[in-house]
Amino acid sequence: MKATDIRIQDVTYSYEDFHYRTPIKFGGVALDRVTICNVEATVETRTGRIARGFGSMPLGNVWSFPSKTLTYDQTLDAMKRVVGRIVQINQDCGESGHPMDLTHALEPAYLAAAREIDVGIPILCTLVCASPFDAALHDAYGKAHGLNCYHTYGPEFMNHDLGFFLGDAFAGETLNRYLSKAPKAKMPLYHLVGALDPLEEKDIPKRLNDGLPETLGEWIRADGLTHLKIKLNGDNLDWDVERVVGVDRIGTETQHARGVKTWHYSLDFNEKCPHVQYLLDFLNRVKALRPDGFERIQYIEQPTARDLKANRHNVMHEASKIRPVVIDESLIDLESILTAREMGYTGVALKACKGQTQSLLMAAAAQKYQMFLCVQDLSCPGASLIHSAGLAAHVPGVAAIESNARQYCPNANTPWETTHPGIFRITDGTMATETLTAPGLSAFPI
């Protein structure tokens, strides 16, 4: 054990509720609100230094806890009950260690506590509930030592190699070899084109007139966008094809008017495709109708059901020959990466809402297995967006970052805009991540 190790002294939490300026359709559900969990953790090093860290994350119950029997309020309440158990588990923790050690040791207790609530809470949902606590520990650790978190993942700080966390295949390897100490200076921003979002004027029943763009063309011009993430239904082939055709038509008209020659798309089916043949048919039709638009597709995200073991027949080998196919909802541990690789998936989507600890471990595993990497959003605003941006900026191979809270929940960003203006105010299609060098997770000192 090291003198730099920390012990949890206290943990507190609170919630913030926001309504979206416009709904986002997610997995067949039109979502118009969000509850954010904010966590403060006080830690003490072995040498007696005290520091406080901050973590924040939306409780994305529709995404992490989809249910055909429970209402939105019931799944949100279940997540809040898990949060309450996690608070107690942290306060009762008497161990010392690096934040990676502490979260790794506490995660089984988190999962056991969620099972005790007995409403079928998925592992993914528990990871989301735990993520602001994990973030607060990493943030506090960095602040205790006056270092940005990404300077604290080498052997001089960590007690274990990757073999301890990920098994014998990683024995002797250190986490810092898979991370960059310095953030990328700037990264292209993936703007979300939701299934309910208007592409052009005729799609708007009544304008919001709130000072923000409303059509796709207006967003492209206002923010200088070059990367568009297109949400698709996965259960209506004609609609999905026409949606991409429409996005590419508007995108082409707008980009040509701007003098822009190169831009990109990612496609997200939110696991709604019934089988891989649906995806293959979709790609063939898009290619026939919009060959240039087809070439702009950079990757495809989670086309079929998240339970890979129950859907082993939905292999992605043929689709992955066309474009990288990444897991998102399926990614909960190393086993899910190994299973996905066997099934033909070629990439993983990292998300801060699954925890800093797990995201870093999965980033290392994905790089070792030479998989495509991206960092995806959970409509993260404020500190959670800063956290997500830091993850994207420090993981080699991540080429762009998704961020859509500025579209759907801008009010939650407002208090944070002065801390990192280049993250919250997009003008040239990129997010300025060069400022993410402050101690901890770079959000703000407390």
N, C-alpha and C positions, 0 to 999 in steps of 0.2 A: 504494500500500500504506500501511497505517496503523501507528502506533506500538502500537496495541492488538492487532495480530496476534500469533498464537501459533505456536510451532514445537513439534512433538512431541519430547520428550526420551527418554521411555521408556514402555513399555506392558507390563503384566503381567496375567495372568488366572488364574482358578481355577474349579472347578466345585463345585456342591452338588447332592446327590441327595435327593429326598424321595418318599415314598409317599403317595398320596392316602388320606384317611380313608374315602372311598367313590368308586367308579369314575365317570367321566364318559364317556358315549358320544359319540364324535366322528366324524362321517363314516362311521358303521357300525362303528367300532372302540371297544371299551371300554378306556379309558385309565386306568391306576392309578398312574402315576409321572411324575416330571418331573425333568429335569436343568437347573439354572440356571447360566448363564455370568456370572461377575462379572469386571469389568475395571477396572483402575486405570490412569489415564493421567497422566503428568507432563509439563507443558508449560512453556514459557518465553516471555514476551512479548519484543518487540523492545527493551524497556527493561530487560530482565533480571529481571523478576519471575517467580518460580517458583510454580506451583500444581499441585495434584493433584486429579483428578476421578474420579468413580466412576460406573460404568454396570452395569446388571444386567438380564438378560432370560432367561426360560425358552427353552430350545431346543425349540420346538414342532415336532418332526419329523413327527408324525402329521398336523398341519395344514399345514405348509409343504412337506413332502416326502412326499406320499402315494405309495405304490408297491404294485403288485400282485406284484412279484418280489423286493423286498428286505424283510427283517424290520425290526422296530422297532430292534433293536440295530445293524443295518447302516446304516439311515438316520441314526441318532444318531451313529454313528462317522464317517459322511461329513460331518456337520455339524461335528464336532470337528476333522476334518482341514481344513475350510474355516477354522475359527477359528484354527488354527495358521498357516495362510497369511496370514490377515488381520493377525495379530500381527506377522509379519515385514514385511509391506507397510507397516504403521504405523511400525515401528522404522526402516525404510529411508527413510522420507519426509523429504526435506530442505526441503520447502516451508514457507513461513509464510503465515498467512492467518487469516480468521475460520473457525470450525468448519464453517460452511456451505460455504466454499471448499474446505477440506481434504477433507471427505467427498465433495463433488461431484467433486473431482479424483481421489480414490482409488477411487471406486466401480467404474470400468471395470476396474481392476486386481483388485478383489475378484471381479468376475464372471468375468474371465479365469482367475483361480486356481481358481475352482469348476469351470469347464469342463475344466481340466487334470486334475482328479480323475477325470473320465470315468465317472461313474455316473448321469448324467442329473440332476444337481442343478438344480432350478428356480431362476429368478431370485428368486422370493419367498423361497425357503429361504436364499439368500445374503444377502438383506436382513435376515432374522432373525439370521443369524450375525454380521452387521456392526453390528447395532443397539446392543449394549452398548458397543462401541468408539466409535460416534458419540455416544452419550449421555455417555460419559466425557469426550469432548472438549468438548461443550457445557457440562458441569458444571464442568470445569477452567477454561474460559474465563470463565464467570461468577464463579468464585471468585478468579481472577486479578485481576479488576477490582472485586471486592466488590459484585457486582450479581446479582440474579436473572436467569436467562437471558433471560427475556421483556423485559428492559430493554436487551438487546443486539442487537436485530434491526432497528435503524434505521440511517440513512445515516452517523451518526457512528461506527458500529462496522463496518458491512459495506462491503466494497469494491465490490460489484456490486449492480445493481438486479435485479428479478425477470426482466427480459428476458434476462439472462445465463444464468439457470437454466432458464427456461421458454419462451423464444422471443420473437419480435417482438410478439406480442399483449400482452405484459406489459412492454414497454419503458418505462422511466421510472418504473415503479411500485416502491415499496419494500415489503419484507416486513412491516414493523411496522404498515402500514395495515390488514392483515388479522388482527392480533393485538391482544389487550388486555394492557397492562402489569400491571394488577391482576387477580388471579384472581377468578372468581365466588365469593361467600362460601360458598355451599353448592349442591349439585347432587343431584337425585334419583338414586338408585342402582338400576340394573337388576340384579335378582337372576335367576340362571339356573335355569330349570326343565329339567334335563337329561332325556333320554329314559329314563334308568334311575332317576330320582329318584322316591321315593314321594310320591303326592299325599295319601294318607290312611293311617290305621293299617293297614287290610287289605292295603296294598301293601308292608308291611315284613315280610320273612321272619323277621328277627331284629334287634332293636334294637341299635344300637352303644352306647347309654348312655354317651356320652362328654361329656355336658354341653351339647352343641350341639343345635339343633332337627333334626328328621329328616323330618317331613312338611311339605308346603307350608303348611298352616295354621299350624303351629308357627313356621315361618320368618317368615311375614307378621306374626304377633303379636309375636315376639321383636324383630324389626328394624323394625317399623312400615312395611313395604314398600308401595309404591304403583306400582312398575314391575317387570314380570315379563317376562323373555326366555324364550321357549318354543322348545326344540330339537325339531325335527321330522325325520322320516325321509326324506321326499321320494320314497319308492318304495313307499308303502303308503297310499293315499288314505284308506281307512276308518280306519286307525290314527291318521293325522295329524289328521283331523277330530275323532275321539273324544278325542284328547289335548287339543286346544284346548277342546272342550266340557267335559272333566273339569277342566281348569285353571280355566276360567271359573266352573264350578259351585262348586268349593272356594273360589276367590277371592271370589265373590259372597257366599257364606255367611260367610266370615271377615271381609270388609270391612264387611258390614252389621252384624255383631256389634260391630265396632269403631266404628261410626258414620261410616265413610268412604264418601263418595259417588263419588269420582273416582279411577280408577286406570287403568293403561295396560299394553299388551302390545306386544312386538316378536316377530317370528317369524323363525327361522333354519333354513333347509333345508340349510345346508352344501352347496350346489350339487348336491343329489341329485335334484331334480325332473327328469324326462326331457325335459320341454318346458313351455312357458308355459301350455298348455291345462290341464295338471295344476294349476298354481297358480290359474288362473281357476276351475276346477271346485271346488277346495278352498275358495276364498273364498266362492263361491256357497252351498256346503253349510253352511259355518259361519254365514253370514248368515241362512240359513233356520232353523237349529237354535238359534242363540244371537244374536239380533239385537243385544242390548246388548253382548255379548261382542265381536261383530264391530266395533262402534263404538269399542271400546277399543284396537283394533289401531293402533299409531302408525306402524310401518313394517315392511318385509319385507326380509330380508337374503339376498343371493346365492342365489336359488332354483335357478339352473341352472349348468352347468359353467363353471369359471373361465376357460377358454380362449375368450375372446370371439370371436377371429378364426375359430376352427374351428367356432363355433356361431352364426354370424351370423343363422341362421334363427330363433333363439330370442329374438326381439325382445320388449321389455317394454312397448310403448306402451299396450296395453289394460290391463295390470295396474297400470301407473303412474297411470292415471286413477283408480284405486280407492284406492291407498295409495302412498307413496314406496317405490321399490324401489332398494336400494343395492347397490353392489359392495363386496366385501371381499377375498376371495381373488384377484379379478381385478385389484385395484388395485396396480400395480407402478411406474407412471410416468404422465406426462402423457398419453401416447398412449392408455393404457388408459381414462382419463377421457373423452377425446374419442370413442373408439370406443363406450364405454358410452352416452354421450349420444345418439349416432346410433342406437343400438339401443333407446332408450326408457328407459334407467335414469335415475332422477332424483336419486340421492344417492350418497354415498360414505361408507364406514366407515374412519375413521382408526384406526391402531394404532401404539402406541409401538414394537412389535416390528418395524416396518418402518423404524425409524430416526427420530430427531428431525428430521434434515434433510429427509428425504423427506416426513414427515408435515406439516411446516410448509409445504412447497411445495405439496403436494396440498390442504392446507386453503385456501391462497390461491387456487388454481385453482378449487376447488369453489365458493368464495364468489364469484369473478368470474363464474362461469357459473350462479350462483344455484341451486345444488344443495343438497339436504337433507344435513345433516351429523350424524354420530354418531361417538362414540369407543367402540371395542369392545375386548374383553379377550383375553388369551391365558392365562387363569388366572394373571395376574401377581401375585406376592406381593412383599412388602417394598419394596425400592427401585424395582423395576420398576412396582409399583402407584403409588407416589408420582410416578414419571415419567409414567405414563398419566393419572393424575388431573390433573397439571399441564397436560398437553396439552388435556384436556377443559375445564379451568377457564379457559384463556386463548384458546381459539378461539371467536370470536363465532358464535352460532347453534347450538352444541352444547347440548342441553337436559338431557342426563342422561349418566351414566357407568356402564358395565358393570363389575362387579367380582365375581369368583366364587372367588378363592383362599380367602376366608374359609370357603367351603362345602367345598372339596375338599382344600385344602392349608393349613390354619390354622397348622400348626407352622412353616411358612416365614415367616409374618407375625410370630410372637411376638417376635423380637429388635427389631422395628421399631415395635411398638405405642406405645411411649412417645414416639417422635419426633413423630408426628402422630396423636393418639388419635382425632380425629374422622374420619380416613380409614379406620382399621382397626376402629373400634367403631361400628356402625350401630345407632341406636335409634329414629330418627324417619323412616326411609326415605330419608335424605339423607346425603351425604358432605360433611363440613365441609372445604372447600378453601381457606378464607380464610387458612390458615396457610402456604400455599405461596408464601412471599415471601422465603425465605432465599437467600443467594448460590447460584449454580449452579442445579441442578434441584431444590433444596430438600430433598434426601434427608438428608444429614448432613455435617458438615465432616470432612474427613480431611486 
